[in-house]
Amino acid sequence: MILSFDSVYFSYPSSIEPVLRNISAGFHEGWTGISGDNGAGKTTLLLLAAGLLRPCSGQVSGAGGIYCPQRTDDIPDSWEDFFYAGDKEAGRIMSRLGIEADWPFRWETLSHGERKRMQIGAALWRQPEILAMDEPTNHLDREAAGLVAGILESYRGIGLLVSHDRALLDGICGQCLFIRDGAARLRPGGISQGLREEEREALEMLRERKRLVDTRERLAQESEARRKVVEGSRKRLSKKNVDPKDGDTKRKIDLARLSGKDRTGADRYKRMENRLARLDTELKNAAVPVRRKCGITLEAGPAKMDRLCVIPAGTLALGGGRGLSFPELVIYPGDRIAVTGPNGAGKSSLIRFIIDTCLPKQKAHALLYLPQEISAGESAAALDALEAESAGARGGILARFSRLGSDPRLLLQSRLPSPGEIRKLMIARGVSGNPALIIMDEPLNHMDLRSIRLFEETLSEVTCTMILVSHDEAFLSRLTAKEWAISADGRVLASYARS
């Protein structure tokens, strides 16, 4: 079976410009990575492949299958068939993904990582010919991400994979489709190989454009010199200022005109002008990689107090009869704290407890909080709040949003932006208040690879207090100095220095 896109255009009703333009690509058995900035159309392409959207023009041949979404708001539609199937395949999947029998009955208390594994398991059990996976390792700890990578690698069918997880894209993908400005380019190999090839092509385009510019500048100088020669010849061949009685000079001018010697310079000048016109056309049509200005600066500094927050020792109920016990936790101004632990250990619950009980309401403006998951309703509300801002404030927010690597025009066109775009919008809006405390729960989820790098650079320069929940060890190592590690048995182990 082959899934193919032939000159596919797609535009949402609210879009001014198409999300996807003239997409042509073929997909065979095996995994294809889909790469692009947040809002570039990656999820749209997956929905077209799964047959959940139809192109505005062009054709998608072989569309159908299952789309496994980014969001984990809702329990999968097929969960009952999966859990009650009782067949060998369902048991194998549940075992490989570590899915427990009571998960469907306590969906609301499951961590997003546990929800994600259940979502993936229900999709794989149906054994679709086409499987469109949207950020399958979001929310997952290292062990769970390894389980997902292993079971996805064993899938036999046409797989399309949107992910910011480089290890996953390099490990299971035989080719990658790069979406830029609505167009797409298919490259062999994993994401690292494709990004290197993309960078090489961008440098080659810049070199070619520089060659054309240098050539045009040289020819323009030569053309100007020839123009002056031709202009001098025209003056010499003109009888305008010759004395009517000066027959000798007139005969010489007539002879020069007949000989055509001076026409040679004029012909050379004309050929030079034609070459310049062709070069101008080449320059106009030369592809130049778009390089937006990126990176934002946070003015936030440490709070002027000895202790920002003191959390007395206690126990936090997690649901399902489980609890999280913790010693006294002290947050000092300028602290950079990593909160770590396996999926379902209670990291997000601890963060919410800190926000709800330790931060005075009158200081809410001093907090920038980015939750682990942002629902569709919260996303729409964030966009409404942006539209309600004054023109000046809105412009500042959108400028910061752009410098985090996404196009503000695409954001404003959509009634339901991508999860990555909403996270950037919340960051762009939150930093305007110069917060004294930044709390982020899995901030890298849903962000594209370029945005992750920009985000790390931004946070590395911040001097205010930060608490970061993440499964990305490299991210935490770069940005944090202390750690609250939550063990599998529900205890917070507070350390005062990351090893």
N, C-alpha and C positions, 0 to 999 in steps of 0.2 A: 504494500500500500504506500502511496505517496500523497503527502499534503502539499499543495502548491498555491502560492499567491501569484496572481497574474494582473499586473497594473492596478493594484488595489488602492482606492482612495476611501478614506472614512472621515466623516465630520459629524460631531454631535450637534443637535439642534441649536444649542447655545453658542457654538463655536463660530468665530468670525473666519478663521482659517482652518483647513483640514488638519486633523491630528496626524494622519498618515497620508503620504503622497506617493503615488505610483510605486507601491511596494511589489516587487517581484522576487520570489525566492521559493526554493523547493526543500522539503524536509522529508528525510527517509527515517528508517528505524534507527533508534539511538537518541541521545540527548543533544539538543541544540540550546546553547545559552543565548539569552536575549539581553543585550546591554544598551543602556541609554540613560540620560539624565532623568530625574524625577519629572513626570509630566510629559515625557517624550512620546508616549503612546505604547509602552511595553504591555501594560495590562490590556489595552484595547486590542492589540495584536493577538494576545492569548484568547480573548473572548471571541474574536473572529475565527480563530483556529478551532475553538470548541463548538462553533455554530451558534453561540449565544448572541452574536451580533451579525448583521449582514452588511457587506460593503456598500457604500454609496455608488461606487462604480468599480469596474473590474470584477474579478472572479476569484473565489477561494474554492478550490477543488479538493474534495475529500474531507471537508470540515465536519466535525462531530467529536464526541468524546466527553471528557470531564475537565472542568476548570476547578482548580483548588485555590481559593482566594487568599489574599493577604490577610484580611481581617479574620478575627476569631470571635466575633460578636455572638454568632448563632451556632447552635449545635448542627452538625451535618444532617441533611435531609435523610440520608440513607443509613443513619446510625442503627436503627432497629434491625434492618436486614443484615447489617454487618455483625452486630452483637449476638443476634439470635440465629445466625446461619448454622452454627454448630459444625461447619465443615472444616476440613484440614487446612484449607488456605486461610480462612479467617483466624484460626488458631495460630498458624505460623506468623501471620502479620502482627497479631496482638503480642505474641511472644517476642518477636524481633524489635518491636517498637516500645516494649515495656508498658503496654496499655493494660490497666487494671479493670476488673469486672464492674466496679461500682462507678466508674467515671461518668457514664451517661446520666446517672441519678444524682450527681452533685456537680453538674456542669458549671453552675454559678460560682462554686468555690474552687474550681480547677484553676491552676496557673495558666497563663496564655501559652506557655511551652507545652503543657499537658494537652490543652485544647488543640494545639497545632499537630501534635502526634496523632491524636484521634481523628482529626480532619484528614490527614494524609493516609492513615490506615483505611478509613472508609472508602476513600477514592481508589486506592490500590486494589482493594478487595474486588471491586467491580471489573477489574482487568480490562480497562478501555483500550481501544486501538490508538487513541490520541489522549495524552495526559498533559494538561497545561498547568504547570506548577508556579505559583506566584509567591516568592519569598518563603520557601519551605523551612528554612532554618532560623527564621525570626523567632525570638524568645527562647531558643533552645540553649541549654548548657552544653559544654563540650561533649559529654558522653552521649546526650540525646542527639546532638548534631551528627555524631559518628554513626549512630543507629540509623538515622534518616538517610545519610549518604549511602550506607551499605544497602539498604532496601531499595533506594531509587536506582542504584547501579544495576540491580538485578531485574529491573523492569524491562520487558521486551515489547516494544511498541514505539510510536513516535512521541518523543517527549520534548516539550518546550519548557525551558527553565528560566524564570526571572529570579535573580538573586544578587545580593551584594557580597555573598560569601565566595571569595576567590578560590579557596581550597576546594569547595564543592564544584564550582564551574570548571576548574582545571582538572579535577579528578574524574568527572563523568561525562564531560561534553566533548564531542568530536568536532564540533564547529560552533561558531558564535555569530549571531546576527546583531550588528551594531546599528542602532537607530539614532540618527542625528538630523534635527530640523525637518522631521517628517519623512525623510528618505532612509533607505536601509542598505547595508552592505554586508554580505555574508563572507566570513573569513574562516579558514580551516583552523583546527586546534582549539585549545582552551582559551580562557579569557586573557591570561597573561600573554600568550603568543599573539592574540588578536590585538591587544592594546599596544604591544610593541610595533606591530605592523601598522596600526593606525597612526602612531606617532611618527613612524618612518615616512608614511605617505604625507602627513601634514608638513614635515620638514622639507620633503621634496617639493611640495606645492609652493612653500615659501621661497625655496631656492629658485624655482622656475619663475616665479613672479619677480624676484629680484633681478634675475637675468634679463627678463623682458623690460623691466624699468631701466636698467643700466643701458641696454641696447637702444632703447628709445631715446634716452638722454644723449647718447653719442650721436645717433643719427640726426636728432634735432639740431645739434650744434653744427654738424656737417651740412644739413639742409639750409641753415641760416647763412653759412658761408657761401654756399652756391647761390642762394637768393641774391646776396649782395653782388656776386659776379654777374649774374643775369641782369640785375638792375643796372649795373655799370655798362653792360653791353647795350642795353636798350637806350641808355642816354647817348652812347657813342653813335648808334645807328639812327638817332633821331635828327631830322632836318629842322626841327622847330627853332633852334637858336642859330642856324647857319645863315650867313649873309646871302640874300637872294642872288647876288652877283658872283658868289664864290662857287663857280662851276666845278673847280677842281675837287673841292671837298665833297660836293654832292656826288660827283662821279665815284669817288672812293667809297662813299656810303652805299651807293647802288651796287658797286662791285662786291662789297662785303656781304650785302644782303643776298646777292645771287650765289656767292660761293657757299653760303650756309654754315660757315665756320662758327659763327656765334650761336647758331641754333643748337649746336652740340651741348653747350652749357645749359641751355634752357631745357633740353630733353633730359639731361642728367638730373636737373632740379625737379622736373616733373616726376621722374621715376622715384626719386628720394621721397617726395611727398606721398606717392602711392604706397611706398614701404612703410612710412609712418602711419598712414591710415590703416594698413593691415595690422601693424603692431598695436594700435589703439583698440582694434577689434579683439585681438588676442588678449590684451590686458583686461578688457571688459568681460570677456568670457572665462578668464582664468579663475579656477576655483581657489578660494582662500579660506583656510580653516577659521571658523568663528572663535575668537578668544575673548570671552566676557571678562570684565574686571571682577575679581573674586576675593572673598575674605572680608570679614567685618571685625571691628574693634569693639570690645566691651570696656566701658569706663568703670565698671563695677570694682569697688575696693572693699577691704575688710571692714566689718562693723566696728564702731568705736565702743567696745565693751570688753570686759575680761572673759566672759563666757556668753556665747550666743544662745545656747540651750543646754539644759541639764535634764536628762530623762532618768527618773528613779528606776531602780531595778524592779522587774515585774514580769508578768506573763500576758501574752496576747493570744486570744482565741482565733484560730484559723478556719474553723469549720470542719465538719466530718470528725469531730471528737479530737482534733489535733490542736496543739498549742505551741507557742514560741516563747521561750523564756530568755531573759536578757539581764545582764548586770547593769549597773549604772552606766549610762552612756553620756559623755560630755562632748559638746560641739564647741570648739573654740573658733574665734575669728581667724579666717585665713586657712582653716583646715581643708584638706583635700582627702575625702574619705571614700574608699571603695566598699560597696556592699556586695558580697559574693555568696554563692551557695547554689545547690542544685535546683532544678525546676520544682516548684511546689513547696520549697522550704520556708517561704514566708517573707521574701525580700520586699515585695511590693506592699504587703500588709504592714511591715515595719515602717516603710516610707510614709504611707498614709497616716499611720499612728503619730509619727513625728509631726507631720503637717497639721493634723487635726487637734493635737493636744498641747504641743509645745510652742507653737508660733502664735503670738497675740494677733487678734483680728486686725488691730489698727496698723500692724506692720505687714499686712498682706501684700502691699505694693512693693515691699522689699524682697519678695520671693519670686524667682522664676522657676516654675515647676513644669516639667515635661513628663506626662504619664507614659506608662508602657504602651498602652493602646488607646487610640482616639476613635470613638464610635462614629458612625455615619452622621448621627444627629449632632454630635459635638463638632464634627467637621463643618457641617452646614452653619452652625451657630458661630463658629470662628470666622467664616467668610462673611456672614451678616454683620458681625462686629467690626470687621475691616471696612465694610462699606459705610458703616455709621460714623467712622472717624472723620475728622476735618480733612480737607484736601491736603494741607501741609503734613499732618501726621500720617495720613495714608501714603503720601509720597515717600516719606522717610522709611516707613515699614517696607514698602515695595522695593525701595532701593537696597535695603539690607537683604530682603528675600532674594533679589537678583544676584547679590554678591555671595549668596550661599549656593549658587550654581543652577538656579531655575529661572524660567522665563515668566515674568509677572503677567504678560498677556494671556498665557495659557491658564494661569491661576484664575484670572478674572473672567475668563470665558466659561469656566466650568461651574456647575452647581454642586458637584461633589468631587473636589480635587482628590488626587491620589494621596494615600497616607503619608508618603514622603514629603509632598508639597505642604500638607497641613502641619507637619512637624517643623518644617522650615518657617512657615508663617508664624507659628507660636513662638519660635525662638526670636524671629525678627521683631515681633511685637513685644516680647517680654524683655528684651535687652534695653528697650528705650527707657525703662524705669530705673536703670542703673541698680540692679538688685544687689542686696548684701549677701543673699544666699541663693545658690543655684542647686536644685535637686532634679536629677534626670534619671528616669527609669528606662533602661535599655534605649538610650538615645539613638543608637545606630540602626535600630530596626527601620526598615523601609527606605533608608537613605541609599542613594546611588554611590558608586565607588568614589567618584570625584568629590562629592559633597562630604563624604566621611573624612577625607584628607583635609578639606577646608575647615570642617567643624573641629577636628583635632587641633589644627593650628590656632583657631580662635580661642578655644578653651585653654590652651597651653599658656596664653598670655594673661589670663584672668587672675586677679589677686584676691577676689572675694572667696567666701566659703563655698565649697562644692561637695555634694554627695552624689556619687555616680553608681548606679546599678548597671552592671554589664557582665556578659559572659566572654567578652573580648579581652583577653589578657593583655595583648599589646596596647590596646586603648587605655586600660587601667594603669598599666606600668608607666606609660608616658605622663599621665595626668594626676595620679593620686600618690599620697605618701602614707596614709593610714588605711586600716582595713577592719571592717566588721564582717567576719566570716560566719555564715550560718551553717551549722552542721546538719546532716541528714536526720538526726534525732531531735531537731527543733531547739537548738541552743545557739545563742549569739556569742561568738568568741571574739571579744574586742581586742584588737592588737593596736599598738601605738606606733608601729612602723611596718610598712610592707617589706617583706623579704624579697 
